Amino acid sequence: MNYEIKDCIDAGTEYCPCSLSETGDCILCSHLQGKDFCDCTNWKGVCIFQEYDWNNNKAKTLRKVSLSKIINKEILDENLVCFTILCTHKLVQELSIPGSFIFVRNPKSNGYFDSPISIMETLPEENLVKIVIELKGVKTKSINLLEENDNMAIKGPYWNGVLGLKNINKCKDGISLLIAGGIGMAPMIPVMRKLYSSGNKIVVVIDKSNYKNIYTKKYLEMCNADIIECTLLANSDLSIEAKEIIKQYENKVNLIYCSVTDILISKILEFSDDNVNFACCNNAKMCCGEGVCGACSIRYAGHIVKKMCKVQIDPRYIFKGRRLL
């Protein structure tokens, strides 16, 4: 692939057209960008402009906040907590695809305390959702004050927690290499289960970082994953061990998926073969999730701005032409 294919994660859903349509900032629709001609890219079977017209020339309703009961709270490690939450059946189903996340907070706090948290597991038959939270700041520590049988404020569903979803969906009956570290082990689980259900052999490279154990080990065992433990980063570069593992597998696998920090993703992209399908976690700073606040925006050469809470692209274009200043 020598050109960028850009998509919108919300296109064709009940949340489209969104607030961006009202200001000429729609990601896909040329009419809603202020142009006079139809040049829709990655058509989802629904005309966004027509939906906008049918909705009286305004955006659809935003995602709503609901209160959901905490069924279980488990301490996985120091500063690492797993919550099992009872949600509506519809929401659980909507969160059952790779890349799903929600905004959560303590109901006693206001909207400024919303924290974007990736989904680790959904149990649709029981209407349960599992999330893992790393306690780092004011937002996550306020959530940790909640106990079993308390209510948690949840806003969702959101789906752009993984970039390169098309590469994941097309991988079948091969070998997939997953690389994860620290808190990134949790959002890796839905990706791994999707790949495993498509007949792929799973090889997982894990960097436990500061954790004592691999807290997702039971999920790895459920997918019969080969587990390789190693340190991924050394002296601001990929470790020698990590490079050897990638070289060993890159000509055998149908996908490399990374659930690590941006610096590691960029290093792995630079080191790996360009012909290997690639996907990764979305490390953009999420605040509103609707493309409005600008916290997730990344600026590129040519005055291009990508709202990463909505834009779905191949990970190889995350860093290409990216402005750091």
C-alpha positions, 0 to 999 in steps of 0.5 A: 500500500503506497497511499493512505486510506482514511475511514471514520469509525462512527460512519454508518452507525446511529451516532452519524452524522456527529457534531463535526457535520455541523461545522464543515469538519466531517471526516468522510462526507465532501458535502459536509466539508463544504464542497459542492460535489459528492466524493465520499470515501469508504462508503458504508452503505449509508449516505451521511449527507442524506442522514444529516438532511433527514435529521433536520440538518443537525447532528445525531444525539451524542452518547449518553451517560448511564449508571452501571452496577459494579459486580466485582472489584479485584486487585490484580497488582499494586495500582492495578484494579479490575472492575466487572460491571453490569451493563445493558445488553445492548451496550455489552454487545456494542462493546464486544468488538476489538478496539472498544472503550468507554468513559468511566468516572465516579458518579460523585465527580463531574464530567471532567473526571471522565477516563477513557478505559479499554474493554478487556472482556465482555460477557453478553450472556451475563450482560457484564463488561470487564475493564482494568484500570491503572491507578495513576492520577486524580481521575483513576484514583477517584474511580478506585474509591468505588466498591462492589455494589456501587454505581459507576458512571459510564459513557459509550460505546466508543470503538477507535481504541485499535488502529488497523482494524481492517488488517485484523479482520482479514487475518485468517488461518495463519500465525499472528504476532502480538506484542504487549506491555504493562497496561496494554495487556488488557486491550490486547485481549479482544484482538487476540480472541478475534484472531484466535476465532479466525483460526490463527495461531497466537504468539504473544510477546509480553513485557510485564514492565513494573507488574509482578505477574502477567495478569492476563495469563488465563486469557492467553491460555484460553487461546493456546497462545505461545508466550514469550517474556522479554524486555521490549525497550532498552536505551530508548530503542528496541531491545536486542531480544525484541529485534531477534523475536520480530526477525524470527517471526515477521516472514511467518506471520499474517499480522503484527499487533502492538499494544505498547507506547507510541515510541515502541510502536514507531520503533517496531514499525521502523524495524519490521518488514513493510509488507507485514500487516500491522495494527496497534492500540490507539494512544491518542489522548482522549477527552470527549471522544466525539472529535470536538475538544481537540485533545486527540488531534494530531497535526501533520505536514500540510496543515492536516489535522486528524482527530484520532478518536474517530479517524481509522487508518493504517498504523503506518500513517500515524507517524508519517508526516507527523509534526512534533511542534 
